[in-house]
Amino acid sequence: MSLFNKLFHSNKLEQPVDMSMISTDMHSHLIPGIDDGSKSIEESLELVKALYNIGYRKLVTTPHIYTEIFKNTPDIILQGLEKLKVALHEANIPVKIEAAAEYMYDDTLTKKFKAGELLSFGKKYVLIELSSFITPVNLFQLLFDMKIDGYLPILAHPERYAYWHDDFENYINLKDREILFQVNLPSLSGYYSPQVRMMAEKLIENNMVEFVGTDIHNMEYFEQIEKSRYSKYLEKLINSGNLLNPTL
Ligand SMILES: [Fe+2]
């Protein structure tokens, strides 16, 4: 390592992480036109191709289901998936693709769960995000009920909930209840804020992370994913033995 690197880039790897070690992504917005992710089939193909080229071989894409903003249903998502599969086949991009959803935690999530309408993946994993601004209420009850029913809840990007940043106990309480954590790659590049990056690193440091996701919406995210490949914490996460992405 050069002296310059030692002095100024001690937290950066010299070579990017080989993403085929992760192999499967389980958080993205690749179905065009149904949320704030890809806007067209052409954009979806560009994003998938970019992920394929850095080593991903399987994608579980997760459009938002957020009643107030993105009123998606399993039917809408699965129809979109079929169209994307056809386009990927025609474009000769040999990636496996499935769909689930990124569920916003709100009243309607409890209703959907009770109605048996949840889209899950792998071992009945369900990806759940929280509001960015409002501390969740009664979250533990729903997570408990879901686990009793055989679901394995994954909390999407726990590092991004600023209202928890000053009290790490919030994270410990969730891990005590065996809730799985998924960190975003763009968090590791500092895309959202230095605080989000530090929390992502702290969660990895404390062996509290089981999944890593791209959360890719557009090519701006891909640029951040490329930067995150130089994170020593990403390497540490892959070497931790905790990462479940390759099992999907
Ligand atoms: Fe997302």
py3Dmol code that shows the C-alpha trace and the ligand (Angstrom):
import py3Dmol

protein = """\
ATOM      1  CA  MET A   1       0.000   0.000   0.000  1.00  0.00           C
ATOM      2  CA  SER A   2       1.363   3.433  -0.911  1.00  0.00           C
ATOM      3  CA  LEU A   3       2.032   6.039   1.779  1.00  0.00           C
ATOM      4  CA  PHE A   4      -0.760   8.169   0.287  1.00  0.00           C
ATOM      5  CA  ASN A   5      -3.227   5.332   0.699  1.00  0.00           C
ATOM      6  CA  LYS A   6      -2.070   4.675   4.244  1.00  0.00           C
ATOM      7  CA  LEU A   7      -2.530   8.305   5.195  1.00  0.00           C
ATOM      8  CA  PHE A   8      -5.731   9.178   3.396  1.00  0.00           C
ATOM      9  CA  HIS A   9      -7.604   6.002   2.472  1.00  0.00           C
ATOM     10  CA  SER A  10      -7.097   3.690   5.404  1.00  0.00           C
ATOM     11  CA  ASN A  11     -10.782   2.758   5.285  1.00  0.00           C
ATOM     12  CA  LYS A  12     -10.733   1.958   1.582  1.00  0.00           C
ATOM     13  CA  LEU A  13      -9.795  -1.273  -0.121  1.00  0.00           C
ATOM     14  CA  GLU A  14      -7.326  -1.088  -2.993  1.00  0.00           C
ATOM     15  CA  GLN A  15      -9.370  -3.540  -5.084  1.00  0.00           C
ATOM     16  CA  PRO A  16     -13.179  -3.568  -5.304  1.00  0.00           C
ATOM     17  CA  VAL A  17     -15.053  -6.409  -3.640  1.00  0.00           C
ATOM     18  CA  ASP A  18     -15.995  -9.199  -6.061  1.00  0.00           C
ATOM     19  CA  MET A  19     -19.791  -9.050  -5.938  1.00  0.00           C
ATOM     20  CA  SER A  20     -20.126 -12.662  -7.083  1.00  0.00           C
ATOM     21  CA  MET A  21     -19.333 -13.407  -3.414  1.00  0.00           C
ATOM     22  CA  ILE A  22     -22.755 -11.905  -2.623  1.00  0.00           C
ATOM     23  CA  SER A  23     -24.270 -13.397  -5.787  1.00  0.00           C
ATOM     24  CA  THR A  24     -27.935 -12.597  -5.028  1.00  0.00           C
ATOM     25  CA  ASP A  25     -29.424  -9.166  -4.455  1.00  0.00           C
ATOM     26  CA  MET A  26     -32.685  -9.023  -2.502  1.00  0.00           C
ATOM     27  CA  HIS A  27     -33.630  -5.347  -2.500  1.00  0.00           C
ATOM     28  CA  SER A  28     -34.192  -3.332  -5.676  1.00  0.00           C
ATOM     29  CA  HIS A  29     -36.735  -1.371  -7.697  1.00  0.00           C
ATOM     30  CA  LEU A  30     -36.363  -2.862 -11.169  1.00  0.00           C
ATOM     31  CA  ILE A  31     -39.949  -3.344 -12.373  1.00  0.00           C
ATOM     32  CA  PRO A  32     -40.640  -0.293 -14.537  1.00  0.00           C
ATOM     33  CA  GLY A  33     -43.293   2.276 -13.820  1.00  0.00           C
ATOM     34  CA  ILE A  34     -44.789   0.918 -10.606  1.00  0.00           C
ATOM     35  CA  ASP A  35     -42.799   2.778  -7.957  1.00  0.00           C
ATOM     36  CA  ASP A  36     -40.013   5.361  -7.726  1.00  0.00           C
ATOM     37  CA  GLY A  37     -37.485   2.987  -9.296  1.00  0.00           C
ATOM     38  CA  SER A  38     -36.951   2.211 -12.973  1.00  0.00           C
ATOM     39  CA  LYS A  39     -39.117   4.290 -15.308  1.00  0.00           C
ATOM     40  CA  SER A  40     -38.931   2.139 -18.447  1.00  0.00           C
ATOM     41  CA  ILE A  41     -38.048  -1.346 -19.598  1.00  0.00           C
ATOM     42  CA  GLU A  42     -34.897   0.121 -21.215  1.00  0.00           C
ATOM     43  CA  GLU A  43     -33.807   1.580 -17.883  1.00  0.00           C
ATOM     44  CA  SER A  44     -34.525  -1.759 -16.147  1.00  0.00           C
ATOM     45  CA  LEU A  45     -32.332  -3.581 -18.666  1.00  0.00           C
ATOM     46  CA  GLU A  46     -29.530  -1.054 -18.145  1.00  0.00           C
ATOM     47  CA  LEU A  47     -29.700  -1.525 -14.356  1.00  0.00           C
ATOM     48  CA  VAL A  48     -29.859  -5.321 -14.482  1.00  0.00           C
ATOM     49  CA  LYS A  49     -26.988  -5.443 -16.955  1.00  0.00           C
ATOM     50  CA  ALA A  50     -24.882  -3.222 -14.685  1.00  0.00           C
ATOM     51  CA  LEU A  51     -25.551  -5.509 -11.705  1.00  0.00           C
ATOM     52  CA  TYR A  52     -24.840  -8.610 -13.791  1.00  0.00           C
ATOM     53  CA  ASN A  53     -21.542  -7.154 -14.983  1.00  0.00           C
ATOM     54  CA  ILE A  54     -20.247  -6.724 -11.414  1.00  0.00           C
ATOM     55  CA  GLY A  55     -21.111 -10.319 -10.457  1.00  0.00           C
ATOM     56  CA  TYR A  56     -24.757 -10.599  -9.452  1.00  0.00           C
ATOM     57  CA  ARG A  57     -26.432 -13.714 -10.844  1.00  0.00           C
ATOM     58  CA  LYS A  58     -29.820 -13.601  -9.141  1.00  0.00           C
ATOM     59  CA  LEU A  59     -32.055 -10.661  -8.247  1.00  0.00           C
ATOM     60  CA  VAL A  60     -35.083 -10.660  -5.961  1.00  0.00           C
ATOM     61  CA  THR A  61     -36.612  -7.334  -6.900  1.00  0.00           C
ATOM     62  CA  THR A  62     -38.794  -5.609  -4.321  1.00  0.00           C
ATOM     63  CA  PRO A  63     -41.143  -2.851  -5.535  1.00  0.00           C
ATOM     64  CA  HIS A  64     -42.591  -0.622  -2.842  1.00  0.00           C
ATOM     65  CA  ILE A  65     -45.955  -1.527  -1.385  1.00  0.00           C
ATOM     66  CA  TYR A  66     -46.795   1.678   0.428  1.00  0.00           C
ATOM     67  CA  THR A  67     -50.516   2.268   0.576  1.00  0.00           C
ATOM     68  CA  GLU A  68     -50.405   6.055   0.682  1.00  0.00           C
ATOM     69  CA  ILE A  69     -48.018   6.418  -2.268  1.00  0.00           C
ATOM     70  CA  PHE A  70     -47.459   3.165  -4.202  1.00  0.00           C
ATOM     71  CA  LYS A  71     -50.652   1.120  -4.251  1.00  0.00           C
ATOM     72  CA  ASN A  72     -49.042  -2.010  -5.631  1.00  0.00           C
ATOM     73  CA  THR A  73     -50.564  -5.466  -5.252  1.00  0.00           C
ATOM     74  CA  PRO A  74     -49.010  -8.909  -5.730  1.00  0.00           C
ATOM     75  CA  ASP A  75     -50.794  -9.099  -9.129  1.00  0.00           C
ATOM     76  CA  ILE A  76     -49.346  -5.800 -10.359  1.00  0.00           C
ATOM     77  CA  ILE A  77     -45.843  -6.823  -9.248  1.00  0.00           C
ATOM     78  CA  LEU A  78     -45.985 -10.336 -10.697  1.00  0.00           C
ATOM     79  CA  GLN A  79     -47.354  -9.100 -14.044  1.00  0.00           C
ATOM     80  CA  GLY A  80     -44.517  -6.560 -14.187  1.00  0.00           C
ATOM     81  CA  LEU A  81     -42.036  -9.304 -13.367  1.00  0.00           C
ATOM     82  CA  GLU A  82     -43.226 -11.421 -16.302  1.00  0.00           C
ATOM     83  CA  LYS A  83     -42.734  -8.513 -18.739  1.00  0.00           C
ATOM     84  CA  LEU A  84     -39.250  -7.875 -17.348  1.00  0.00           C
ATOM     85  CA  LYS A  85     -38.359 -11.572 -17.659  1.00  0.00           C
ATOM     86  CA  VAL A  86     -39.333 -11.541 -21.349  1.00  0.00           C
ATOM     87  CA  ALA A  87     -37.232  -8.410 -21.957  1.00  0.00           C
ATOM     88  CA  LEU A  88     -34.222  -9.920 -20.159  1.00  0.00           C
ATOM     89  CA  HIS A  89     -34.524 -13.083 -22.225  1.00  0.00           C
ATOM     90  CA  GLU A  90     -34.724 -11.078 -25.474  1.00  0.00           C
ATOM     91  CA  ALA A  91     -31.707  -9.007 -24.414  1.00  0.00           C
ATOM     92  CA  ASN A  92     -29.735 -12.183 -23.596  1.00  0.00           C
ATOM     93  CA  ILE A  93     -29.009 -11.214 -19.997  1.00  0.00           C
ATOM     94  CA  PRO A  94     -28.815 -14.592 -18.228  1.00  0.00           C
ATOM     95  CA  VAL A  95     -29.741 -13.438 -14.723  1.00  0.00           C
ATOM     96  CA  LYS A  96     -32.322 -15.176 -12.532  1.00  0.00           C
ATOM     97  CA  ILE A  97     -35.023 -12.815 -11.381  1.00  0.00           C
ATOM     98  CA  GLU A  98     -37.839 -13.116  -8.850  1.00  0.00           C
ATOM     99  CA  ALA A  99     -40.060 -10.555  -7.200  1.00  0.00           C
ATOM    100  CA  ALA A 100     -41.305  -9.876  -3.694  1.00  0.00           C
ATOM    101  CA  ALA A 101     -41.967  -6.447  -2.188  1.00  0.00           C
ATOM    102  CA  GLU A 102     -40.617  -3.820   0.155  1.00  0.00           C
ATOM    103  CA  TYR A 103     -43.502  -3.333   2.584  1.00  0.00           C
ATOM    104  CA  MET A 104     -43.896  -0.048   4.395  1.00  0.00           C
ATOM    105  CA  TYR A 105     -44.779  -0.676   8.028  1.00  0.00           C
ATOM    106  CA  ASP A 106     -48.249   0.840   8.442  1.00  0.00           C
ATOM    107  CA  ASP A 107     -51.793  -0.244   9.423  1.00  0.00           C
ATOM    108  CA  THR A 108     -52.407  -1.838   6.066  1.00  0.00           C
ATOM    109  CA  LEU A 109     -49.380  -4.133   6.453  1.00  0.00           C
ATOM    110  CA  THR A 110     -51.059  -5.795   9.443  1.00  0.00           C
ATOM    111  CA  LYS A 111     -54.231  -6.221   7.360  1.00  0.00           C
ATOM    112  CA  LYS A 112     -52.319  -7.698   4.413  1.00  0.00           C
ATOM    113  CA  PHE A 113     -50.502 -10.080   6.729  1.00  0.00           C
ATOM    114  CA  LYS A 114     -53.768 -11.233   8.347  1.00  0.00           C
ATOM    115  CA  ALA A 115     -55.328 -11.714   4.899  1.00  0.00           C
ATOM    116  CA  GLY A 116     -52.403 -13.923   3.843  1.00  0.00           C
ATOM    117  CA  GLU A 117     -51.455 -11.541   1.022  1.00  0.00           C
ATOM    118  CA  LEU A 118     -47.745 -11.028   1.676  1.00  0.00           C
ATOM    119  CA  LEU A 119     -45.178 -11.604  -1.034  1.00  0.00           C
ATOM    120  CA  SER A 120     -42.195 -13.370   0.523  1.00  0.00           C
ATOM    121  CA  PHE A 121     -39.022 -14.932  -0.878  1.00  0.00           C
ATOM    122  CA  GLY A 122     -36.568 -17.676   0.079  1.00  0.00           C
ATOM    123  CA  LYS A 123     -37.405 -19.117   3.503  1.00  0.00           C
ATOM    124  CA  LYS A 124     -40.537 -16.936   3.817  1.00  0.00           C
ATOM    125  CA  TYR A 125     -38.467 -13.790   4.203  1.00  0.00           C
ATOM    126  CA  VAL A 126     -40.497 -10.556   4.173  1.00  0.00           C
ATOM    127  CA  LEU A 127     -38.750  -7.225   3.565  1.00  0.00           C
ATOM    128  CA  ILE A 128     -40.153  -4.407   5.718  1.00  0.00           C
ATOM    129  CA  GLU A 129     -39.176  -0.748   5.786  1.00  0.00           C
ATOM    130  CA  LEU A 130     -40.078   1.859   8.367  1.00  0.00           C
ATOM    131  CA  SER A 131     -40.996   5.506   7.945  1.00  0.00           C
ATOM    132  CA  SER A 132     -37.949   7.732   7.650  1.00  0.00           C
ATOM    133  CA  PHE A 133     -39.439  10.280  10.012  1.00  0.00           C
ATOM    134  CA  ILE A 134     -41.852   8.714  12.505  1.00  0.00           C
ATOM    135  CA  THR A 135     -40.788   6.263  15.199  1.00  0.00           C
ATOM    136  CA  PRO A 136     -42.803   3.067  14.686  1.00  0.00           C
ATOM    137  CA  VAL A 137     -45.479   2.082  17.194  1.00  0.00           C
ATOM    138  CA  ASN A 138     -46.435  -1.550  17.986  1.00  0.00           C
ATOM    139  CA  LEU A 139     -43.765  -2.833  15.616  1.00  0.00           C
ATOM    140  CA  PHE A 140     -42.731  -5.684  17.910  1.00  0.00           C
ATOM    141  CA  GLN A 141     -46.279  -7.075  18.022  1.00  0.00           C
ATOM    142  CA  LEU A 142     -46.544  -7.415  14.236  1.00  0.00           C
ATOM    143  CA  LEU A 143     -43.045  -8.871  13.930  1.00  0.00           C
ATOM    144  CA  PHE A 144     -43.863 -11.380  16.676  1.00  0.00           C
ATOM    145  CA  ASP A 145     -47.140 -12.396  14.984  1.00  0.00           C
ATOM    146  CA  MET A 146     -45.354 -12.789  11.650  1.00  0.00           C
ATOM    147  CA  LYS A 147     -42.712 -15.035  13.147  1.00  0.00           C
ATOM    148  CA  ILE A 148     -45.372 -17.202  14.804  1.00  0.00           C
ATOM    149  CA  ASP A 149     -46.880 -17.604  11.323  1.00  0.00           C
ATOM    150  CA  GLY A 150     -43.551 -18.821   9.910  1.00  0.00           C
ATOM    151  CA  TYR A 151     -42.388 -15.580   8.263  1.00  0.00           C
ATOM    152  CA  LEU A 152     -38.859 -14.292   8.747  1.00  0.00           C
ATOM    153  CA  PRO A 153     -39.034 -10.479   8.829  1.00  0.00           C
ATOM    154  CA  ILE A 154     -36.068  -8.572   7.418  1.00  0.00           C
ATOM    155  CA  LEU A 155     -35.749  -4.931   8.401  1.00  0.00           C
ATOM    156  CA  ALA A 156     -34.701  -2.925   5.335  1.00  0.00           C
ATOM    157  CA  HIS A 157     -31.823  -0.481   5.861  1.00  0.00           C
ATOM    158  CA  PRO A 158     -31.988  -0.140   9.683  1.00  0.00           C
ATOM    159  CA  GLU A 159     -29.070   2.297   9.433  1.00  0.00           C
ATOM    160  CA  ARG A 160     -31.309   4.878   7.738  1.00  0.00           C
ATOM    161  CA  TYR A 161     -33.717   5.464  10.652  1.00  0.00           C
ATOM    162  CA  ALA A 162     -32.228   8.642  12.127  1.00  0.00           C
ATOM    163  CA  TYR A 163     -34.601   8.605  15.119  1.00  0.00           C
ATOM    164  CA  TRP A 164     -32.708   5.518  16.374  1.00  0.00           C
ATOM    165  CA  HIS A 165     -29.187   6.818  15.807  1.00  0.00           C
ATOM    166  CA  ASP A 166     -28.716   8.171  19.325  1.00  0.00           C
ATOM    167  CA  ASP A 167     -29.839   4.986  21.073  1.00  0.00           C
ATOM    168  CA  PHE A 168     -28.249   1.753  19.901  1.00  0.00           C
ATOM    169  CA  GLU A 169     -30.540  -0.128  22.299  1.00  0.00           C
ATOM    170  CA  ASN A 170     -33.248   0.113  19.599  1.00  0.00           C
ATOM    171  CA  TYR A 171     -31.172  -2.152  17.363  1.00  0.00           C
ATOM    172  CA  ILE A 172     -30.266  -4.540  20.183  1.00  0.00           C
ATOM    173  CA  ASN A 173     -33.960  -4.950  21.043  1.00  0.00           C
ATOM    174  CA  LEU A 174     -34.727  -6.024  17.473  1.00  0.00           C
ATOM    175  CA  LYS A 175     -31.817  -8.466  17.361  1.00  0.00           C
ATOM    176  CA  ASP A 176     -32.994  -9.925  20.695  1.00  0.00           C
ATOM    177  CA  ARG A 177     -36.219 -10.736  18.818  1.00  0.00           C
ATOM    178  CA  GLU A 178     -34.213 -12.340  15.999  1.00  0.00           C
ATOM    179  CA  ILE A 179     -35.196  -9.744  13.410  1.00  0.00           C
ATOM    180  CA  LEU A 180     -32.888  -9.915  10.383  1.00  0.00           C
ATOM    181  CA  PHE A 181     -31.138  -6.750   9.216  1.00  0.00           C
ATOM    182  CA  GLN A 182     -30.419  -5.697   5.611  1.00  0.00           C
ATOM    183  CA  VAL A 183     -27.887  -2.908   5.081  1.00  0.00           C
ATOM    184  CA  ASN A 184     -27.899  -0.850   1.851  1.00  0.00           C
ATOM    185  CA  LEU A 185     -24.748  -0.742  -0.260  1.00  0.00           C
ATOM    186  CA  PRO A 186     -25.224   3.005  -0.928  1.00  0.00           C
ATOM    187  CA  SER A 187     -25.131   3.532   2.867  1.00  0.00           C
ATOM    188  CA  LEU A 188     -21.542   2.250   2.854  1.00  0.00           C
ATOM    189  CA  SER A 189     -20.508   4.825   0.256  1.00  0.00           C
ATOM    190  CA  GLY A 190     -22.000   7.661   2.320  1.00  0.00           C
ATOM    191  CA  TYR A 191     -24.804   8.364  -0.176  1.00  0.00           C
ATOM    192  CA  TYR A 192     -27.461   9.229   2.418  1.00  0.00           C
ATOM    193  CA  SER A 193     -25.360  10.925   5.143  1.00  0.00           C
ATOM    194  CA  PRO A 194     -22.191  10.381   7.193  1.00  0.00           C
ATOM    195  CA  GLN A 195     -24.391   9.328  10.139  1.00  0.00           C
ATOM    196  CA  VAL A 196     -26.136   6.634   8.072  1.00  0.00           C
ATOM    197  CA  ARG A 197     -22.775   5.378   6.881  1.00  0.00           C
ATOM    198  CA  MET A 198     -21.438   5.216  10.434  1.00  0.00           C
ATOM    199  CA  MET A 199     -24.487   3.301  11.661  1.00  0.00           C
ATOM    200  CA  ALA A 200     -24.193   0.796   8.789  1.00  0.00           C
ATOM    201  CA  GLU A 201     -20.539   0.288   9.745  1.00  0.00           C
ATOM    202  CA  LYS A 202     -21.395  -0.077  13.433  1.00  0.00           C
ATOM    203  CA  LEU A 203     -24.060  -2.711  12.705  1.00  0.00           C
ATOM    204  CA  ILE A 204     -21.548  -4.671  10.613  1.00  0.00           C
ATOM    205  CA  GLU A 205     -18.866  -4.236  13.287  1.00  0.00           C
ATOM    206  CA  ASN A 206     -21.282  -5.725  15.833  1.00  0.00           C
ATOM    207  CA  ASN A 207     -22.164  -8.733  13.632  1.00  0.00           C
ATOM    208  CA  MET A 208     -25.813  -7.655  13.413  1.00  0.00           C
ATOM    209  CA  VAL A 209     -26.266  -7.800   9.612  1.00  0.00           C
ATOM    210  CA  GLU A 210     -27.538 -10.817   7.645  1.00  0.00           C
ATOM    211  CA  PHE A 211     -28.319  -9.275   4.237  1.00  0.00           C
ATOM    212  CA  VAL A 212     -26.884  -6.592   2.004  1.00  0.00           C
ATOM    213  CA  GLY A 213     -29.024  -4.966  -0.701  1.00  0.00           C
ATOM    214  CA  THR A 214     -28.438  -2.589  -3.588  1.00  0.00           C
ATOM    215  CA  ASP A 215     -31.819  -0.802  -3.148  1.00  0.00           C
ATOM    216  CA  ILE A 216     -31.112   0.271  -6.722  1.00  0.00           C
ATOM    217  CA  HIS A 217     -33.632   2.732  -8.215  1.00  0.00           C
ATOM    218  CA  ASN A 218     -31.579   4.223 -11.077  1.00  0.00           C
ATOM    219  CA  MET A 219     -28.011   4.584 -12.354  1.00  0.00           C
ATOM    220  CA  GLU A 220     -27.157   7.163  -9.692  1.00  0.00           C
ATOM    221  CA  TYR A 221     -27.518   4.331  -7.170  1.00  0.00           C
ATOM    222  CA  PHE A 222     -25.279   2.144  -9.309  1.00  0.00           C
ATOM    223  CA  GLU A 223     -22.499   4.733  -9.068  1.00  0.00           C
ATOM    224  CA  GLN A 224     -22.815   4.556  -5.282  1.00  0.00           C
ATOM    225  CA  ILE A 225     -22.798   0.743  -5.369  1.00  0.00           C
ATOM    226  CA  GLU A 226     -19.540   0.908  -7.310  1.00  0.00           C
ATOM    227  CA  LYS A 227     -18.066   3.186  -4.606  1.00  0.00           C
ATOM    228  CA  SER A 228     -19.301   0.897  -1.821  1.00  0.00           C
ATOM    229  CA  ARG A 229     -17.285  -1.968  -3.318  1.00  0.00           C
ATOM    230  CA  TYR A 230     -14.178  -0.312  -1.858  1.00  0.00           C
ATOM    231  CA  SER A 231     -15.574  -0.367   1.679  1.00  0.00           C
ATOM    232  CA  LYS A 232     -13.582  -2.407   4.185  1.00  0.00           C
ATOM    233  CA  TYR A 233     -16.855  -2.960   6.016  1.00  0.00           C
ATOM    234  CA  LEU A 234     -18.358  -4.682   2.983  1.00  0.00           C
ATOM    235  CA  GLU A 235     -15.384  -7.012   2.932  1.00  0.00           C
ATOM    236  CA  LYS A 236     -15.784  -7.560   6.667  1.00  0.00           C
ATOM    237  CA  LEU A 237     -19.487  -8.371   6.208  1.00  0.00           C
ATOM    238  CA  ILE A 238     -18.747 -10.906   3.476  1.00  0.00           C
ATOM    239  CA  ASN A 239     -16.063 -12.515   5.648  1.00  0.00           C
ATOM    240  CA  SER A 240     -18.300 -12.519   8.747  1.00  0.00           C
ATOM    241  CA  GLY A 241     -20.049 -15.754   7.796  1.00  0.00           C
ATOM    242  CA  ASN A 242     -23.371 -14.059   8.689  1.00  0.00           C
ATOM    243  CA  LEU A 243     -24.389 -13.058   5.170  1.00  0.00           C
ATOM    244  CA  LEU A 244     -27.413 -14.951   3.868  1.00  0.00           C
ATOM    245  CA  ASN A 245     -27.578 -13.478   0.318  1.00  0.00           C
ATOM    246  CA  PRO A 246     -25.690 -16.441  -1.213  1.00  0.00           C
ATOM    247  CA  THR A 247     -28.250 -18.861   0.266  1.00  0.00           C
ATOM    248  CA  LEU A 248     -31.154 -17.337  -1.675  1.00  0.00           C
TER     249      LEU A 248
END
"""
ligand_1 = """\
1
LIG
Fe -36.022 0.115 -1.356
"""
view = py3Dmol.view(width=600, height=400)
view.addModel(protein, "pdb")
view.setStyle({"model": 0}, {"cartoon": {"style": "trace"}})
view.addModel(ligand_1, "xyz")
view.setStyle({"model": 1}, {"stick": {}})
view.zoomTo()
view.show()
